[in-house]
Amino acid sequence: MARVDFYILQAGAPTDRLRFACRLAEKAYRAGHRVFIQTANREQTVLLDELLWTFRAGSFVPHTSSGATPATDAPPVVIGEQHHPGEATDLLVNLTNAVPDIFRSYQRVAEIIDQHEDTKKSGRDRFRFYKDNGCEPETHAIPS
């Protein structure tokens, strides 16, 4: 069963969830893990693609968009609206408001919740879903 972590952000800027996803991806990449960041839409994928290069001075997170390269040649971080078989399998970072169908195929799932009401509400629903499906989600408060 996947380990599920909910990261509750105290800040509320529009890009805080994406910036935190970049931090998680960088940490996982440096630890030798492969990451898939599931985005809600193409616009979010494009923004995240740019942020992964610029979110922190001196950061380097090799990444690509889902389906852009064959899975065997994909860098350790893949982003996109849709998972393709064979892509990153260690950590799923979910930026959507739904539980991804593929969550069971990952060792870890990261859910990032900000202070916007719709994100908090859908986060509560996902928390209940994971719990009802045998996971023991953990929560982590992330200060501003």
N, C-alpha and C positions, 0 to 999 in steps of 0.2 A: 504494500500500500504506500502511496506517495506521502511524503512529509509535506504538510501544508503550513505555510507561514503567512500571516496577515501583518503587513507593515502599515501602521496607522500614522499618517503624516499629520503633524500639527499645523503646518503651513497650508496656505490655500491658493497660492499663485497657480495660474492655468497650466504651467509646464512642470510643476513640482513632481507630479507622478512620473512624467517622462524622465526628468533628471534623476529621480531615485532609481528608476529602472536602469539607467545608464550606470549608476554606482553599483547596483547589484550585478549587472553584466560584467563590469570591469573586475569586480572582486572574484566572481566565479571564473572568468577567463584566466586571471592570474593564478588561481588555484588549480588550473588544468581542466576545468569543466566545460562542457558544451552547453550552449544556452539557446533557447528559442523564446523570443519576445513576441507574444501574440498581441497585435494591435487591433483597435476597433474598426479602422478604416484606412484607406490609402493615404489620406491627408496625414494621419497620425504616423503612418509608416515613414513617409517622407520627412516629417519633422524629427522623428526619432533617429533616422539615418543621419541627418545633419548634426543633431545633438551628440551622438556617439563620437563625433570627431571634435566637438567644441565644448562639451559640458564642463571640462576642467582643463586648465592649462597643463600641458605635458602628458595628458592621457592618451593612450593608444589602445583602442578596442577594435581589433579586426572583425569586420562584420560584412554581411551582405543581406539583400532582400530575399525572402523566401522564393524558391524556384528560379533564382537568377543564375545559379551555377549548379552543376551536378552535386548531389549530396556528398559524394566522396571527395570533392574539391572544395566544399564549403568551408569558410573560416569558422572559428569556434562560436561566433555569435551570429544568429540568423534572426531577422525581424520580418514580420508580415502579418497579413490578415488571415492567412491560411497556412496550416502546417502541411508540409509535404513529407511523405514517408522517407525515412533515412536521414532526415535532418536532426540537428541537435537533440540529445536525449537525456541529459542530466537534469537540467533546470528549465522549467516553464515559467516565464514571467507573464502573468495575465493582465493586460490593460483593457480588457473588455468588461462589460457589465454582466457577463454570463459565464457559467462554468464551461470551459472548453471540453468538448467531447473526448479529447485526447489526453486528459489529465492523468489517467491511470497508467499511461505508458512512460511517465516521468518519475524519477526518484524524488524530485522536489518540485513543489509548486509555490510560487510567490504571488501573493495578491497584494496590490498596493492601493490603499484607501486614503483619499484626501478628505477635506472637510466639506465638500459639496454634498448636498442632501441626496441627490440621485446616486452618487457613488457610494455614500454610506448605506443607503437603503439596499442597493443591489449587493453590496459587500455583506450585509447581514444575511441576505438570502443565500449567498454563496457559502458563507460560514455554516449555516444550518444544513445546506446540501452536503457539504463535505462531512460534517459530523454524522448526518443520517446515513452516509455511505461508508462508514467505518474509519474515517480519518479522525485524528485528534488535532485539529488546527491550533496553532499557537499564535498569540498576538504579540506584537512588538510596537511600543509607542516610540515614534521617531520625532525628536524635538525639532523645532524650527531652526 
